[in-house]
């Protein structure tokens, strides 16, 4: 892994010629399922006795934390690589990530024998970085946060001919992660509401295309109040970047809302809410103590959102997406109440 690389004068987000920003369809999600069924296990949908009692509802957990990379995004990476233009098989892929997207692209690259470069923020979750490298990718530390790393990766793609894999502006990626929604419909077609964490919005978009459109269920996105660019975009109808995204849930960290997912969510999302980092911390702790499930902050955001919406969920059938388990040891200590100051974790 290279040492920290600062960036100068960040460019505006590049739109590459191969980036088709046409939203995927339900048919695209069904086609993606042929790929995910071949390469991934179907993830469990299990009833939570504890949360069902707390919310006076029938609550199910969609366990995408059990996927090989520990997070939902691998569904999208595999679907994208399965349809990659041959010219990029030798040139390779490049992406920016706080961790889980990078693991997804690295895992898919290894599966399809495609070289991968991943840019991560200068102070990343080291557990996720190690996992990216185990999957065979070359890792570069760049800038202060995800958006700095993204801008560097876009520049490298333009200069060196890599296929840049955006974390959300990718129809094939969204179709791939949407396969989780088809699995939910297989097991529980009578769903009323699903809660999804939102960073870039790919997962919530996938659920909108599946359980939202097919079952006419409510799809509710949950974002950290400390990193609310997508929330502002959805509520205010713009794509303006925000000055900071200082959430401890690095999987929700982005200062810039993304065009493709914002379009899908603007049309199809039922509601979006924000929760504090403290609420996310409590949700991580609750899932460990009550369900013996280990989640990272982003993965527990759906739980935090549901707990704060309890009055609206009584009597309903509710699915909570558990999007990832890749939490660092320091953040786990903090979440479980060990003597760790949250301020010490801000740059992780």
Phi and psi restraints in degrees (value plus and minus 20) as a CYANA .aco file:
   2 UNK   PHI     -94.7   -54.7
   2 UNK   PSI     141.8   181.8
   3 UNK   PHI     -91.7   -51.7
   3 UNK   PSI     151.6   191.6
   4 UNK   PHI     -75.8   -35.8
   4 UNK   PSI     112.1   152.1
   5 UNK   PHI    -141.1  -101.1
   5 UNK   PSI      89.2   129.2
   6 UNK   PHI     -90.3   -50.3
   6 UNK   PSI     140.0   180.0
   7 UNK   PHI    -139.4   -99.4
   7 UNK   PSI     135.9   175.9
   8 UNK   PHI    -141.2  -101.2
   8 UNK   PSI     121.1   161.1
   9 UNK   PHI      24.8    64.8
   9 UNK   PSI      49.0    89.0
  10 UNK   PHI     -73.2   -33.2
  10 UNK   PSI     114.4   154.4
  11 UNK   PHI     -97.9   -57.9
  11 UNK   PSI     141.7   181.7
  12 UNK   PHI     -90.5   -50.5
  12 UNK   PSI     138.7   178.7
  13 UNK   PHI     -75.7   -35.7
  13 UNK   PSI     109.0   149.0
  14 UNK   PHI    -106.8   -66.8
  14 UNK   PSI     118.4   158.4
  15 UNK   PHI    -126.2   -86.2
  15 UNK   PSI      95.2   135.2
  16 UNK   PHI    -105.4   -65.4
  16 UNK   PSI     135.6   175.6
  17 UNK   PHI     -77.2   -37.2
  17 UNK   PSI     -51.5   -11.5
  18 UNK   PHI    -107.0   -67.0
  18 UNK   PSI     -19.0    21.0
  19 UNK   PHI    -107.0   -67.0
  19 UNK   PSI      74.1   114.1
  20 UNK   PHI    -100.2   -60.2
  20 UNK   PSI      96.2   136.2
  21 UNK   PHI    -116.9   -76.9
  21 UNK   PSI       4.2    44.2
  22 UNK   PHI     -94.8   -54.8
  22 UNK   PSI     104.8   144.8
  23 UNK   PHI     -79.1   -39.1
  23 UNK   PSI     121.5   161.5
  24 UNK   PHI     -88.8   -48.8
  24 UNK   PSI     142.9   182.9
  25 UNK   PHI    -130.7   -90.7
  25 UNK   PSI     152.0   192.0
  26 UNK   PHI     -79.8   -39.8
  26 UNK   PSI     -56.6   -16.6
  27 UNK   PHI     -80.3   -40.3
  27 UNK   PSI     -58.2   -18.2
  28 UNK   PHI     -83.2   -43.2
  28 UNK   PSI     -57.5   -17.5
  29 UNK   PHI     -86.6   -46.6
  29 UNK   PSI     -61.9   -21.9
  30 UNK   PHI     -83.1   -43.1
  30 UNK   PSI     -58.4   -18.4
  31 UNK   PHI     -85.5   -45.5
  31 UNK   PSI     -58.8   -18.8
  32 UNK   PHI     -83.2   -43.2
  32 UNK   PSI     -50.5   -10.5
  33 UNK   PHI     -85.3   -45.3
  33 UNK   PSI     -47.0    -7.0
  34 UNK   PHI     -80.6   -40.6
  34 UNK   PSI     -53.8   -13.8
  35 UNK   PHI     -97.4   -57.4
  35 UNK   PSI     -69.6   -29.6
  36 UNK   PHI     -86.3   -46.3
  36 UNK   PSI     -55.5   -15.5
  37 UNK   PHI     -84.2   -44.2
  37 UNK   PSI     -49.5    -9.5
  38 UNK   PHI     -97.7   -57.7
  38 UNK   PSI     -51.4   -11.4
  39 UNK   PHI    -133.3   -93.3
  39 UNK   PSI     -33.5     6.5
  40 UNK   PHI    -153.3  -113.3
  40 UNK   PSI     132.0   172.0
  41 UNK   PHI     -95.5   -55.5
  41 UNK   PSI     131.3   171.3
  42 UNK   PHI     -88.9   -48.9
  42 UNK   PSI     112.4   152.4
  43 UNK   PHI    -108.0   -68.0
  43 UNK   PSI     129.8   169.8
  44 UNK   PHI     -88.5   -48.5
  44 UNK   PSI     129.4   169.4
  45 UNK   PHI    -138.4   -98.4
  45 UNK   PSI      87.6   127.6
  46 UNK   PHI    -141.8  -101.8
  46 UNK   PSI     123.3   163.3
  47 UNK   PHI     -96.7   -56.7
  47 UNK   PSI     115.8   155.8
  48 UNK   PHI    -117.9   -77.9
  48 UNK   PSI      91.2   131.2
  49 UNK   PHI     -83.8   -43.8
  49 UNK   PSI     -62.6   -22.6
  50 UNK   PHI     -84.7   -44.7
  50 UNK   PSI     -72.4   -32.4
  51 UNK   PHI     -89.3   -49.3
  51 UNK   PSI     -51.0   -11.0
  52 UNK   PHI     -81.6   -41.6
  52 UNK   PSI     -61.2   -21.2
  53 UNK   PHI     -89.0   -49.0
  53 UNK   PSI     -63.1   -23.1
  54 UNK   PHI     -83.2   -43.2
  54 UNK   PSI     -57.9   -17.9
  55 UNK   PHI    -119.0   -79.0
  55 UNK   PSI     -22.3    17.7
  56 UNK   PHI      33.2    73.2
  56 UNK   PSI      24.3    64.3
  57 UNK   PHI    -162.3  -122.3
  57 UNK   PSI     153.8   193.8
  58 UNK   PHI    -118.9   -78.9
  58 UNK   PSI      78.6   118.6
  59 UNK   PHI    -127.9   -87.9
  59 UNK   PSI     108.6   148.6
  60 UNK   PHI    -140.6  -100.6
  60 UNK   PSI     126.7   166.7
  61 UNK   PHI    -129.7   -89.7
  61 UNK   PSI     101.5   141.5
  62 UNK   PHI    -109.6   -69.6
  62 UNK   PSI      88.5   128.5
  63 UNK   PHI    -109.0   -69.0
  63 UNK   PSI      42.1    82.1
  64 UNK   PHI     -91.9   -51.9
  64 UNK   PSI     -27.9    12.1
  65 UNK   PHI     -86.1   -46.1
  65 UNK   PSI     -33.8     6.2
  66 UNK   PHI    -108.7   -68.7
  66 UNK   PSI     -21.0    19.0
  67 UNK   PHI     -87.9   -47.9
  67 UNK   PSI     142.0   182.0
  68 UNK   PHI     -77.2   -37.2
  68 UNK   PSI     -50.3   -10.3
  69 UNK   PHI    -111.4   -71.4
  69 UNK   PSI     -22.1    17.9
  70 UNK   PHI      60.3   100.3
  70 UNK   PSI      -8.4    31.6
  71 UNK   PHI    -177.3  -137.3
  71 UNK   PSI     138.3   178.3
  72 UNK   PHI     -86.8   -46.8
  72 UNK   PSI     -45.5    -5.5
  73 UNK   PHI     -83.9   -43.9
  73 UNK   PSI     -41.3    -1.3
  74 UNK   PHI     -80.5   -40.5
  74 UNK   PSI     -45.9    -5.9
  75 UNK   PHI     -77.6   -37.6
  75 UNK   PSI     -64.7   -24.7
  76 UNK   PHI     -92.2   -52.2
  76 UNK   PSI     -60.6   -20.6
  77 UNK   PHI     -79.8   -39.8
  77 UNK   PSI     -62.9   -22.9
  78 UNK   PHI     -84.7   -44.7
  78 UNK   PSI     -62.0   -22.0
  79 UNK   PHI     -84.5   -44.5
  79 UNK   PSI     -62.6   -22.6
  80 UNK   PHI     -83.6   -43.6
  80 UNK   PSI     -67.3   -27.3
  81 UNK   PHI     -86.8   -46.8
  81 UNK   PSI     -48.4    -8.4
  82 UNK   PHI     -87.3   -47.3
  82 UNK   PSI     -39.6     0.4
  83 UNK   PHI    -140.7  -100.7
  83 UNK   PSI       2.0    42.0
  84 UNK   PHI     -89.4   -49.4
  84 UNK   PSI     118.4   158.4
  85 UNK   PHI     -78.5   -38.5
  85 UNK   PSI     116.4   156.4
  86 UNK   PHI     -75.3   -35.3
  86 UNK   PSI     -50.3   -10.3
  87 UNK   PHI     -81.3   -41.3
  87 UNK   PSI     -42.2    -2.2
  88 UNK   PHI    -114.6   -74.6
  88 UNK   PSI     -24.2    15.8
  89 UNK   PHI     -85.1   -45.1
  89 UNK   PSI     -52.5   -12.5
  90 UNK   PHI    -112.2   -72.2
  90 UNK   PSI     -59.6   -19.6
  91 UNK   PHI     -84.3   -44.3
  91 UNK   PSI     -61.2   -21.2
  92 UNK   PHI      77.4   117.4
  92 UNK   PSI     158.8   198.8
  93 UNK   PHI    -131.4   -91.4
  93 UNK   PSI     131.4   171.4
  94 UNK   PHI    -157.0  -117.0
  94 UNK   PSI     122.3   162.3
  95 UNK   PHI    -170.0  -130.0
  95 UNK   PSI     141.9   181.9
  96 UNK   PHI    -134.4   -94.4
  96 UNK   PSI     125.4   165.4
  97 UNK   PHI    -183.4  -143.4
  97 UNK   PSI     129.0   169.0
  98 UNK   PHI    -103.8   -63.8
  98 UNK   PSI     -25.3    14.7
  99 UNK   PHI     133.1   173.1
  99 UNK   PSI     -77.7   -37.7
 100 UNK   PHI     -94.0   -54.0
 100 UNK   PSI     -58.5   -18.5
 101 UNK   PHI     -83.7   -43.7
 101 UNK   PSI     -61.2   -21.2
 102 UNK   PHI     -81.1   -41.1
 102 UNK   PSI     -62.1   -22.1
 103 UNK   PHI     -82.5   -42.5
 103 UNK   PSI     -59.9   -19.9
 104 UNK   PHI     -80.5   -40.5
 104 UNK   PSI     -69.2   -29.2
 105 UNK   PHI     -87.6   -47.6
 105 UNK   PSI     -60.4   -20.4
 106 UNK   PHI     -83.5   -43.5
 106 UNK   PSI     -65.2   -25.2
 107 UNK   PHI     -82.4   -42.4
 107 UNK   PSI     -64.9   -24.9
 108 UNK   PHI     -86.9   -46.9
 108 UNK   PSI     -59.4   -19.4
 109 UNK   PHI     -80.6   -40.6
 109 UNK   PSI     -62.8   -22.8
 110 UNK   PHI     -83.4   -43.4
 110 UNK   PSI     -60.8   -20.8
 111 UNK   PHI     -81.4   -41.4
 111 UNK   PSI     -60.3   -20.3
 112 UNK   PHI    -124.2   -84.2
 112 UNK   PSI      -8.3    31.7
 113 UNK   PHI      38.8    78.8
 113 UNK   PSI      32.7    72.7
 114 UNK   PHI    -143.2  -103.2
 114 UNK   PSI     109.1   149.1
 115 UNK   PHI     -87.3   -47.3
 115 UNK   PSI     128.3   168.3
 116 UNK   PHI    -156.5  -116.5
 116 UNK   PSI     117.1   157.1
 117 UNK   PHI    -139.2   -99.2
 117 UNK   PSI     112.9   152.9
 118 UNK   PHI    -144.6  -104.6
 118 UNK   PSI     109.3   149.3
 119 UNK   PHI    -117.9   -77.9
 119 UNK   PSI     109.5   149.5
 120 UNK   PHI    -141.3  -101.3
 120 UNK   PSI     137.5   177.5
 121 UNK   PHI     -79.4   -39.4
 121 UNK   PSI     137.3   177.3
 122 UNK   PHI     -78.7   -38.7
 122 UNK   PSI     -47.3    -7.3
 123 UNK   PHI    -145.2  -105.2
 123 UNK   PSI      57.1    97.1
 124 UNK   PHI    -107.4   -67.4
 124 UNK   PSI     157.5   197.5
 125 UNK   PHI     -92.0   -52.0
 125 UNK   PSI      88.4   128.4
 126 UNK   PHI     -84.4   -44.4
 126 UNK   PSI     -51.2   -11.2
 127 UNK   PHI     -82.0   -42.0
 127 UNK   PSI     -61.0   -21.0
 128 UNK   PHI     -88.6   -48.6
 128 UNK   PSI     -59.0   -19.0
 129 UNK   PHI     -81.7   -41.7
 129 UNK   PSI     -64.4   -24.4
 130 UNK   PHI     -80.8   -40.8
 130 UNK   PSI     -58.5   -18.5
 131 UNK   PHI     -86.4   -46.4
 131 UNK   PSI     -62.4   -22.4
 132 UNK   PHI     -77.3   -37.3
 132 UNK   PSI     -64.5   -24.5
 133 UNK   PHI     -87.8   -47.8
 133 UNK   PSI     -55.3   -15.3
 134 UNK   PHI     -82.4   -42.4
 134 UNK   PSI     -51.8   -11.8
 135 UNK   PHI    -100.4   -60.4
 135 UNK   PSI     -17.9    22.1
 136 UNK   PHI      79.8   119.8
 136 UNK   PSI     -13.9    26.1
 137 UNK   PHI    -106.5   -66.5
 137 UNK   PSI     135.0   175.0
 138 UNK   PHI    -110.0   -70.0
 138 UNK   PSI     107.4   147.4
 139 UNK   PHI    -131.7   -91.7
 139 UNK   PSI     115.9   155.9
 140 UNK   PHI    -143.5  -103.5
 140 UNK   PSI     112.3   152.3
 141 UNK   PHI    -108.5   -68.5
 141 UNK   PSI     105.1   145.1
 142 UNK   PHI    -161.3  -121.3
 142 UNK   PSI     104.3   144.3
 143 UNK   PHI      52.2    92.2
 143 UNK   PSI    -188.7  -148.7
 144 UNK   PHI    -116.8   -76.8
 144 UNK   PSI     -42.4    -2.4
 145 UNK   PHI    -173.7  -133.7
 145 UNK   PSI    -195.7  -155.7
 146 UNK   PHI     -76.3   -36.3
 146 UNK   PSI     -63.6   -23.6
 147 UNK   PHI     -88.1   -48.1
 147 UNK   PSI     -53.4   -13.4
 148 UNK   PHI     -82.2   -42.2
 148 UNK   PSI     -66.3   -26.3
 149 UNK   PHI     -81.9   -41.9
 149 UNK   PSI     -59.7   -19.7
 150 UNK   PHI     -81.4   -41.4
 150 UNK   PSI     -65.4   -25.4
 151 UNK   PHI     -83.9   -43.9
 151 UNK   PSI     -58.0   -18.0
 152 UNK   PHI     -84.8   -44.8
 152 UNK   PSI     -64.0   -24.0
 153 UNK   PHI     -83.3   -43.3
 153 UNK   PSI     -60.1   -20.1
 154 UNK   PHI     -81.6   -41.6
 154 UNK   PSI     -60.9   -20.9
 155 UNK   PHI     -85.1   -45.1
 155 UNK   PSI     -62.5   -22.5
 156 UNK   PHI     -82.8   -42.8
 156 UNK   PSI     -58.9   -18.9
 157 UNK   PHI     -82.7   -42.7
 157 UNK   PSI     -62.6   -22.6
 158 UNK   PHI     -85.0   -45.0
 158 UNK   PSI     -59.2   -19.2
 159 UNK   PHI    -100.5   -60.5
 159 UNK   PSI     -51.6   -11.6
 160 UNK   PHI    -136.7   -96.7
 160 UNK   PSI     -21.5    18.5
 161 UNK   PHI      61.3   101.3
 161 UNK   PSI      -4.6    35.4
 162 UNK   PHI     -86.4   -46.4
 162 UNK   PSI     137.7   177.7
 163 UNK   PHI    -105.5   -65.5
 163 UNK   PSI      88.3   128.3
 164 UNK   PHI     -96.0   -56.0
 164 UNK   PSI     109.5   149.5
 165 UNK   PHI    -130.0   -90.0
 165 UNK   PSI      80.8   120.8
 166 UNK   PHI     -88.8   -48.8
 166 UNK   PSI     130.1   170.1
 167 UNK   PHI     -96.9   -56.9
 167 UNK   PSI     -31.0     9.0
 168 UNK   PHI    -164.5  -124.5
 168 UNK   PSI     -55.5   -15.5
 169 UNK   PHI     -99.5   -59.5
 169 UNK   PSI      36.9    76.9
 170 UNK   PHI    -162.9  -122.9
 170 UNK   PSI      83.2   123.2
 171 UNK   PHI     -76.1   -36.1
 171 UNK   PSI     -58.6   -18.6
 172 UNK   PHI     -87.6   -47.6
 172 UNK   PSI     -54.8   -14.8
 173 UNK   PHI     -86.6   -46.6
 173 UNK   PSI     -65.8   -25.8
 174 UNK   PHI     -82.9   -42.9
 174 UNK   PSI     -62.3   -22.3
 175 UNK   PHI     -81.1   -41.1
 175 UNK   PSI     -58.9   -18.9
 176 UNK   PHI     -84.8   -44.8
 176 UNK   PSI     -68.6   -28.6
 177 UNK   PHI     -89.0   -49.0
 177 UNK   PSI     -42.6    -2.6
 178 UNK   PHI     -85.9   -45.9
 178 UNK   PSI     -35.9     4.1
 179 UNK   PHI     -83.2   -43.2
 179 UNK   PSI     -43.3    -3.3
 180 UNK   PHI     -80.6   -40.6
 180 UNK   PSI     -57.8   -17.8
 181 UNK   PHI     -84.7   -44.7
 181 UNK   PSI     -57.4   -17.4
 182 UNK   PHI     -84.5   -44.5
 182 UNK   PSI     -57.4   -17.4
 183 UNK   PHI     -84.8   -44.8
 183 UNK   PSI     -59.2   -19.2
 184 UNK   PHI     -80.8   -40.8
 184 UNK   PSI     -63.6   -23.6
 185 UNK   PHI     -84.8   -44.8
 185 UNK   PSI     -53.0   -13.0
 186 UNK   PHI     -78.8   -38.8
 186 UNK   PSI     -62.8   -22.8
 187 UNK   PHI    -112.7   -72.7
 187 UNK   PSI     -50.0   -10.0
 188 UNK   PHI    -166.7  -126.7
 188 UNK   PSI      52.4    92.4
 189 UNK   PHI     -89.8   -49.8
 189 UNK   PSI     -32.2     7.8
 190 UNK   PHI    -114.2   -74.2
 190 UNK   PSI       3.4    43.4
 191 UNK   PHI     -81.7   -41.7
 191 UNK   PSI     121.1   161.1
 192 UNK   PHI    -118.4   -78.4
 192 UNK   PSI     -62.0   -22.0
 193 UNK   PHI    -165.7  -125.7
 193 UNK   PSI     120.0   160.0
 194 UNK   PHI    -145.2  -105.2
 194 UNK   PSI     116.9   156.9
 195 UNK   PHI    -126.4   -86.4
 195 UNK   PSI     111.3   151.3
 196 UNK   PHI    -148.6  -108.6
 196 UNK   PSI     113.6   153.6
 197 UNK   PHI     -82.6   -42.6
 197 UNK   PSI     127.7   167.7
 198 UNK   PHI    -147.2  -107.2
 198 UNK   PSI      99.4   139.4
 199 UNK   PHI    -127.8   -87.8
 199 UNK   PSI     -98.3   -58.3
 200 UNK   PHI    -112.1   -72.1
 200 UNK   PSI     -36.3     3.7
 201 UNK   PHI      77.7   117.7
 201 UNK   PSI     -12.1    27.9
 202 UNK   PHI     -87.4   -47.4
 202 UNK   PSI     -62.0   -22.0
 203 UNK   PHI     -87.4   -47.4
 203 UNK   PSI     -66.6   -26.6
 204 UNK   PHI     -80.0   -40.0
 204 UNK   PSI     -57.2   -17.2
 205 UNK   PHI     -82.2   -42.2
 205 UNK   PSI     -62.3   -22.3
 206 UNK   PHI     -82.9   -42.9
 206 UNK   PSI     -59.8   -19.8
 207 UNK   PHI     -89.0   -49.0
 207 UNK   PSI     -53.5   -13.5
 208 UNK   PHI     -81.6   -41.6
 208 UNK   PSI     -60.5   -20.5
 209 UNK   PHI     -92.2   -52.2
 209 UNK   PSI     -39.0     1.0
 210 UNK   PHI    -131.9   -91.9
 210 UNK   PSI    -102.8   -62.8
 211 UNK   PHI     -85.6   -45.6
 211 UNK   PSI     -48.6    -8.6
 212 UNK   PHI     -88.6   -48.6
 212 UNK   PSI     -71.2   -31.2
 213 UNK   PHI     -99.0   -59.0
 213 UNK   PSI     -59.5   -19.5
 214 UNK   PHI    -100.5   -60.5
 214 UNK   PSI     -67.2   -27.2
 215 UNK   PHI    -116.9   -76.9
 215 UNK   PSI     -21.4    18.6
 216 UNK   PHI      34.8    74.8
 216 UNK   PSI      15.9    55.9
 217 UNK   PHI    -105.7   -65.7
 217 UNK   PSI     136.0   176.0
 218 UNK   PHI     -96.1   -56.1
 218 UNK   PSI     113.0   153.0
 219 UNK   PHI    -134.1   -94.1
 219 UNK   PSI     100.2   140.2
 220 UNK   PHI    -136.6   -96.6
 220 UNK   PSI     103.7   143.7
 221 UNK   PHI    -111.9   -71.9
 221 UNK   PSI     128.1   168.1
 222 UNK   PHI    -149.0  -109.0
 222 UNK   PSI     103.2   143.2
 223 UNK   PHI    -146.2  -106.2
 223 UNK   PSI     134.1   174.1
 224 UNK   PHI     -89.9   -49.9
 224 UNK   PSI     118.6   158.6
 225 UNK   PHI     -86.7   -46.7
 225 UNK   PSI     -35.9     4.1
 226 UNK   PHI    -108.4   -68.4
 226 UNK   PSI     -24.7    15.3
 227 UNK   PHI    -168.7  -128.7
 227 UNK   PSI      57.0    97.0
 228 UNK   PHI    -134.0   -94.0
 228 UNK   PSI      11.4    51.4
 229 UNK   PHI     -81.0   -41.0
 229 UNK   PSI     -63.6   -23.6
 230 UNK   PHI     -89.5   -49.5
 230 UNK   PSI     -55.8   -15.8
 231 UNK   PHI     -81.3   -41.3
 231 UNK   PSI     -65.1   -25.1
 232 UNK   PHI     -85.7   -45.7
 232 UNK   PSI     -60.4   -20.4
 233 UNK   PHI     -81.2   -41.2
 233 UNK   PSI     -63.4   -23.4
 234 UNK   PHI     -88.3   -48.3
 234 UNK   PSI     -60.5   -20.5
 235 UNK   PHI     -98.6   -58.6
 235 UNK   PSI     -53.3   -13.3
 236 UNK   PHI    -128.3   -88.3
 236 UNK   PSI     -27.4    12.6
 237 UNK   PHI      52.2    92.2
 237 UNK   PSI      18.5    58.5
 238 UNK   PHI    -162.9  -122.9
 238 UNK   PSI     150.6   190.6
 239 UNK   PHI    -137.1   -97.1
 239 UNK   PSI      14.6    54.6
 240 UNK   PHI     -91.3   -51.3
 240 UNK   PSI     113.3   153.3
 241 UNK   PHI     -89.4   -49.4
 241 UNK   PSI     136.1   176.1
 242 UNK   PHI    -126.0   -86.0
 242 UNK   PSI     135.2   175.2
 243 UNK   PHI     -89.2   -49.2
 243 UNK   PSI     -43.0    -3.0
 244 UNK   PHI    -172.9  -132.9
 244 UNK   PSI     144.0   184.0
 245 UNK   PHI    -168.3  -128.3
 245 UNK   PSI      51.4    91.4
 246 UNK   PHI    -116.5   -76.5
 246 UNK   PSI      20.7    60.7
 247 UNK   PHI    -101.3   -61.3
 247 UNK   PSI     127.1   167.1
 248 UNK   PHI     -95.3   -55.3
 248 UNK   PSI     -33.3     6.7
 249 UNK   PHI    -108.5   -68.5
 249 UNK   PSI      67.4   107.4
 250 UNK   PHI     -82.6   -42.6
 250 UNK   PSI     -42.6    -2.6
 251 UNK   PHI     -89.1   -49.1
 251 UNK   PSI     -32.5     7.5
 252 UNK   PHI    -124.0   -84.0
 252 UNK   PSI     -11.1    28.9
 253 UNK   PHI    -110.0   -70.0
 253 UNK   PSI      89.6   129.6
 254 UNK   PHI    -177.7  -137.7
 254 UNK   PSI     113.6   153.6
 255 UNK   PHI    -106.3   -66.3
 255 UNK   PSI     -31.1     8.9
 256 UNK   PHI    -140.8  -100.8
 256 UNK   PSI     105.5   145.5
 257 UNK   PHI     -95.7   -55.7
 257 UNK   PSI     130.8   170.8
 258 UNK   PHI    -126.4   -86.4
 258 UNK   PSI     121.6   161.6
 259 UNK   PHI     -85.9   -45.9
 259 UNK   PSI     -68.5   -28.5
 260 UNK   PHI     -87.3   -47.3
 260 UNK   PSI     -68.8   -28.8
 261 UNK   PHI     -88.3   -48.3
 261 UNK   PSI     -54.2   -14.2
 262 UNK   PHI     -82.2   -42.2
 262 UNK   PSI     -56.9   -16.9
 263 UNK   PHI     -85.0   -45.0
 263 UNK   PSI     -66.5   -26.5
 264 UNK   PHI     -84.7   -44.7
 264 UNK   PSI     -67.2   -27.2
 265 UNK   PHI     -87.3   -47.3
 265 UNK   PSI     -55.9   -15.9
 266 UNK   PHI     -81.7   -41.7
 266 UNK   PSI     -51.2   -11.2
 267 UNK   PHI    -107.6   -67.6
 267 UNK   PSI     -56.1   -16.1
 268 UNK   PHI    -138.2   -98.2
 268 UNK   PSI     -41.9    -1.9
 269 UNK   PHI     -89.8   -49.8
 269 UNK   PSI     115.4   155.4
 270 UNK   PHI     -93.7   -53.7
 270 UNK   PSI     -65.3   -25.3
 271 UNK   PHI    -179.6  -139.6
 271 UNK   PSI     137.6   177.6
 272 UNK   PHI    -157.1  -117.1
 272 UNK   PSI     118.4   158.4
 273 UNK   PHI    -154.8  -114.8
 273 UNK   PSI     141.4   181.4
 274 UNK   PHI    -134.4   -94.4
 274 UNK   PSI     128.8   168.8
 275 UNK   PHI    -149.8  -109.8
 275 UNK   PSI     133.8   173.8
 276 UNK   PHI     -94.6   -54.6
 276 UNK   PSI     140.1   180.1
 277 UNK   PHI     -81.9   -41.9
 277 UNK   PSI     -51.1   -11.1
 278 UNK   PHI     -85.5   -45.5
 278 UNK   PSI     -58.9   -18.9
 279 UNK   PHI     -85.4   -45.4
 279 UNK   PSI     -57.6   -17.6
 280 UNK   PHI     -85.4   -45.4
 280 UNK   PSI     -61.9   -21.9
 281 UNK   PHI     -78.3   -38.3
 281 UNK   PSI     -65.9   -25.9
 282 UNK   PHI     -83.3   -43.3
 282 UNK   PSI     -55.7   -15.7
 283 UNK   PHI     -87.7   -47.7
 283 UNK   PSI     -60.4   -20.4
 284 UNK   PHI     -79.1   -39.1
 284 UNK   PSI     -66.3   -26.3
 285 UNK   PHI     -84.4   -44.4
 285 UNK   PSI     -62.7   -22.7
 286 UNK   PHI     -78.8   -38.8
 286 UNK   PSI     -63.6   -23.6
 287 UNK   PHI     -88.6   -48.6
 287 UNK   PSI     -53.2   -13.2
 288 UNK   PHI     -89.1   -49.1
 288 UNK   PSI     -68.1   -28.1
 289 UNK   PHI     -94.2   -54.2
 289 UNK   PSI     -58.1   -18.1
 290 UNK   PHI    -116.3   -76.3
 290 UNK   PSI     -53.1   -13.1
 291 UNK   PHI    -135.6   -95.6
 291 UNK   PSI     -26.9    13.1
 292 UNK   PHI      36.7    76.7
 292 UNK   PSI      19.7    59.7
 293 UNK   PHI    -136.2   -96.2
 293 UNK   PSI     108.2   148.2
 294 UNK   PHI    -113.6   -73.6
 294 UNK   PSI     102.3   142.3
 295 UNK   PHI    -148.9  -108.9
 295 UNK   PSI     130.2   170.2
 296 UNK   PHI    -100.8   -60.8
 296 UNK   PSI     152.3   192.3
 297 UNK   PHI     -76.9   -36.9
 297 UNK   PSI     -67.7   -27.7
 298 UNK   PHI     -81.4   -41.4
 298 UNK   PSI     -58.8   -18.8
 299 UNK   PHI     -85.8   -45.8
 299 UNK   PSI     -44.8    -4.8
 300 UNK   PHI    -115.9   -75.9
 300 UNK   PSI     -21.9    18.1
 301 UNK   PHI     -82.0   -42.0
 301 UNK   PSI     -54.6   -14.6
 302 UNK   PHI     -83.5   -43.5
 302 UNK   PSI     -57.8   -17.8
 303 UNK   PHI     -84.8   -44.8
 303 UNK   PSI     -64.9   -24.9
 304 UNK   PHI     -79.7   -39.7
 304 UNK   PSI     -62.7   -22.7
 305 UNK   PHI     -84.3   -44.3
 305 UNK   PSI     -61.3   -21.3
 306 UNK   PHI     -86.0   -46.0
 306 UNK   PSI     -62.1   -22.1
 307 UNK   PHI     -82.8   -42.8
 307 UNK   PSI     -53.5   -13.5
 308 UNK   PHI    -101.6   -61.6
 308 UNK   PSI     -27.3    12.7
 309 UNK   PHI    -131.8   -91.8
 309 UNK   PSI       0.9    40.9
 310 UNK   PHI     -74.4   -34.4
 310 UNK   PSI     -60.4   -20.4
 311 UNK   PHI     -82.3   -42.3
 311 UNK   PSI     -43.3    -3.3
 312 UNK   PHI    -114.9   -74.9
 312 UNK   PSI     -25.1    14.9
 313 UNK   PHI    -129.0   -89.0
 313 UNK   PSI     -26.5    13.5
 314 UNK   PHI     -74.5   -34.5
 314 UNK   PSI     109.5   149.5
 315 UNK   PHI      62.7   102.7
 315 UNK   PSI     -21.1    18.9
 316 UNK   PHI    -117.8   -77.8
 316 UNK   PSI     142.4   182.4
 317 UNK   PHI    -116.5   -76.5
 317 UNK   PSI      98.2   138.2
 318 UNK   PHI    -144.7  -104.7
 318 UNK   PSI     116.1   156.1
 319 UNK   PHI    -135.4   -95.4
 319 UNK   PSI     111.4   151.4
 320 UNK   PHI    -130.6   -90.6
 320 UNK   PSI     101.5   141.5
 321 UNK   PHI     -96.0   -56.0
 321 UNK   PSI      99.8   139.8
 322 UNK   PHI    -116.5   -76.5
 322 UNK   PSI      77.1   117.1
 323 UNK   PHI    -104.0   -64.0
 323 UNK   PSI     -39.6     0.4
 324 UNK   PHI    -191.2  -151.2
 324 UNK   PSI     135.3   175.3
 325 UNK   PHI    -137.1   -97.1
 325 UNK   PSI     -15.3    24.7
 326 UNK   PHI    -106.3   -66.3
 326 UNK   PSI      50.1    90.1
 327 UNK   PHI    -115.5   -75.5
 327 UNK   PSI     121.4   161.4
 328 UNK   PHI     -94.2   -54.2
 328 UNK   PSI     140.6   180.6
 329 UNK   PHI     -82.8   -42.8
 329 UNK   PSI     -63.3   -23.3
 330 UNK   PHI     -82.1   -42.1
 330 UNK   PSI     -62.2   -22.2
 331 UNK   PHI     -91.0   -51.0
 331 UNK   PSI     -52.0   -12.0
 332 UNK   PHI     -85.7   -45.7
 332 UNK   PSI     -62.6   -22.6
 333 UNK   PHI     -78.5   -38.5
 333 UNK   PSI     -64.0   -24.0
 334 UNK   PHI     -82.8   -42.8
 334 UNK   PSI     -64.9   -24.9
 335 UNK   PHI     -84.1   -44.1
 335 UNK   PSI     -54.7   -14.7
 336 UNK   PHI    -106.1   -66.1
 336 UNK   PSI     -19.7    20.3
 337 UNK   PHI      72.8   112.8
 337 UNK   PSI      -7.0    33.0
 338 UNK   PHI     -88.2   -48.2
 338 UNK   PSI     149.0   189.0
 339 UNK   PHI     -99.7   -59.7
 339 UNK   PSI      50.2    90.2
 340 UNK   PHI    -147.5  -107.5
 340 UNK   PSI     105.3   145.3
 341 UNK   PHI     -96.6   -56.6
 341 UNK   PSI     108.2   148.2
 342 UNK   PHI     -76.0   -36.0
 342 UNK   PSI     -52.4   -12.4
 343 UNK   PHI     -81.7   -41.7
 343 UNK   PSI     -46.6    -6.6
 344 UNK   PHI     -92.8   -52.8
 344 UNK   PSI     -33.6     6.4
 345 UNK   PHI    -123.3   -83.3
 345 UNK   PSI     -23.0    17.0
 346 UNK   PHI     -78.1   -38.1
 346 UNK   PSI     -52.6   -12.6
 347 UNK   PHI    -116.9   -76.9
 347 UNK   PSI     -10.9    29.1
